[in-house]
Each structure stands twice: as C-alpha cells, then as structure tokens.
Amino acid sequence: MSSNMPLKLYTARTPSGFKVTIMLEELKAAYPEVDYEAISIDISRNEQKQDWYLKLNPNAVIPTLVDCSREDFIVTESSAILLYLVQHYDREMKFTFDPVTEADDYSEMLQWIFFVHGGVGPMEGQIFFFKYLSPEKIPYAIDRYVNETKRLYSVVEIRLKDRDWLAGPGRGKFSVADCNLWAWVRMHGLTVAQTLDEWPALKAWSECILARPAALAGANIPPEGNLKY
Ligand SMILES: N[C@@H](CCC(=O)N[C@@H](CS)C(=O)NCC(=O)O)C(=O)O
C-alpha cells in the first residue's frame, strides 16, 4: 500500500480495529475509487500513548481515521468512523440508509450500532482482560462479562430470528451495523463460547458474513501484530 492514500487508518488486530477494516474492504470492493492505508499501532508496546498519536486521538486507543482528502480530518471512535465512511464514501448507500427517505431503517441501523458500541463491545472487550491479561483470575468478573455478553447475543438472536440482517426492510440489508457487530461476534471462541450453536440465527448471520470475501479480508488487517486475534 502506498502512503499517498487519501484514507489513513491507525489500527491494530482487535475487534475495534477490524470493524473498520471490514467496512473499508467492503467499500473498496464496491467502489473502485476507495482505497486506504492501514498503519499498524503496537498497543502491546503502548504506541497509542505516544505524543504523536495522542495528537490524533487523545483517548489513546485505536482505531483512528485521518481523511487526507478532507484536510486531514480526524475521526475517532470506531462506530463514528464507520458512520463517517458511509457518509462520505458510500455514494450509492449500499451499506447504509438514507436518513431522510429511509428514516426508520436509518434509525434502526443507528440503534444496533449504539447497542454494540455501548453494550457488546465493552462487555466482550472486558472478557479479554479478565480471561487472558489479568494477573489474578477473578471468577466474578469473568462470569459477569461472559454472561452479559451472552445475554446481549440473545437479544441479537431475537432480532435475527426472522431476518437476515440487523437493519433494513423485509429481511434487511447488509449494512455498517452488521460490520460493527460481526467484528465482536467472530471472537466468540476466545470469549463466550466455542460455537454459536446456542444462537442459531446469529450463527447463520455470522456464516453469511464469513462468506463475503471483502469482510473476511478486512478481518485480517493489519495482517501482523502482537495481538494474535
Ligand atoms: N470506544 C473506542 C474503544 C477503542 C478501544 O478500546 N481500543 C482498544 C483496542 S480494542 C485500545 O486501543 N486499547 C489500548 C489501551 O487500552 O491502551 C472505540 O470504539 O473506538
């Protein structure tokens, strides 16, 4: 990848990073004009806490997007990055909905994005800390975050019972809301359960995304990093 790409994504091999690379790969596959550079941040060495990075993202987390075609506009918070990308780069609204003419679908898409950003992400994210990184094993913490994540998966299960995708009319349309959730659900083997058998509709949904070459490619960018997710 060359360094004159209009979109620069500072990222790492974590669900918050993958959700954006999944969307970027989907956009790249849909639109020949879309391309980006993924810049790997080594969070195991606290690169995200260095002064140069804090100027981009004072919260010291990945991902951060810099849009060089829009005066180096900076976007932080993974879900806000997803919404920015579809606002500016999904000209045919393949992965989003028109907030005016499809107001209800757009609202439902936002609702599922917030559900993940405020729920699944923080809960499932904590499991990594308490299962793998905590110097002491605290069963209460592990149980709490695993059970809460499972409960949230069950909420999605209800949503997907009679539809293919989280938002959109009829059986729905694959959208940025699905990318946002899938980045977390595909980690289930490390977090909540070896298989998704407990949630058959969620499992079928996940398998449909796995079959999308662009999504699959995005879930492996950057290809190398200290975190082997
Ligand atoms: N709400 C933020 C969360 C981002 C986040 O927590 N990123 C983690 C990796 S998944 C990180 O960079 N952690 C570095 C650290 O905790 O020092 C978002 O969605 O962008």
The ligand as an SDF file (V2000), in Angstrom:
LIG
                    3D

 20 19  0  0  0  0  0  0  0  0999 V2000
  -14.7130    3.2220   22.2050 N   0  0  0  0  0  0  0  0  0  0  0  0
  -13.4910    3.0080   21.4810 C   0  0  0  0  0  0  0  0  0  0  0  0
  -12.7420    1.8530   22.0870 C   0  0  0  0  0  0  0  0  0  0  0  0
  -11.4290    1.6280   21.4080 C   0  0  0  0  0  0  0  0  0  0  0  0
  -10.5600    0.6710   22.2070 C   0  0  0  0  0  0  0  0  0  0  0  0
  -10.8420    0.3420   23.3560 O   0  0  0  0  0  0  0  0  0  0  0  0
   -9.4880    0.2340   21.5910 N   0  0  0  0  0  0  0  0  0  0  0  0
   -8.5890   -0.6660   22.2650 C   0  0  0  0  0  0  0  0  0  0  0  0
   -8.3290   -1.8730   21.4090 C   0  0  0  0  0  0  0  0  0  0  0  0
   -9.8510   -2.7720   21.0790 S   0  0  0  0  0  0  0  0  0  0  0  0
   -7.2620    0.0270   22.5210 C   0  0  0  0  0  0  0  0  0  0  0  0
   -6.7700    0.7340   21.6860 O   0  0  0  0  0  0  0  0  0  0  0  0
   -6.6960   -0.1740   23.7010 N   0  0  0  0  0  0  0  0  0  0  0  0
   -5.4420    0.4060   24.0470 C   0  0  0  0  0  0  0  0  0  0  0  0
   -5.3070    0.6230   25.5070 C   0  0  0  0  0  0  0  0  0  0  0  0
   -6.2220    0.2520   26.2530 O   0  0  0  0  0  0  0  0  0  0  0  0
   -4.2910    1.1730   25.9330 O   0  0  0  0  0  0  0  0  0  0  0  0
  -13.8060    2.7410   20.0080 C   0  0  0  0  0  0  0  0  0  0  0  0
  -14.8140    2.0910   19.7460 O   0  0  0  0  0  0  0  0  0  0  0  0
  -13.0540    3.1980   19.1370 O   0  0  0  0  0  0  0  0  0  0  0  0
  1  2  1  0
  2  3  1  0
  2 18  1  0
  3  4  1  0
  4  5  1  0
  5  6  2  0
  5  7  1  0
  7  8  1  0
  8  9  1  0
  8 11  1  0
  9 10  1  0
 11 12  2  0
 11 13  1  0
 13 14  1  0
 14 15  1  0
 15 16  2  0
 15 17  1  0
 18 19  2  0
 18 20  1  0
M  END
$$$$
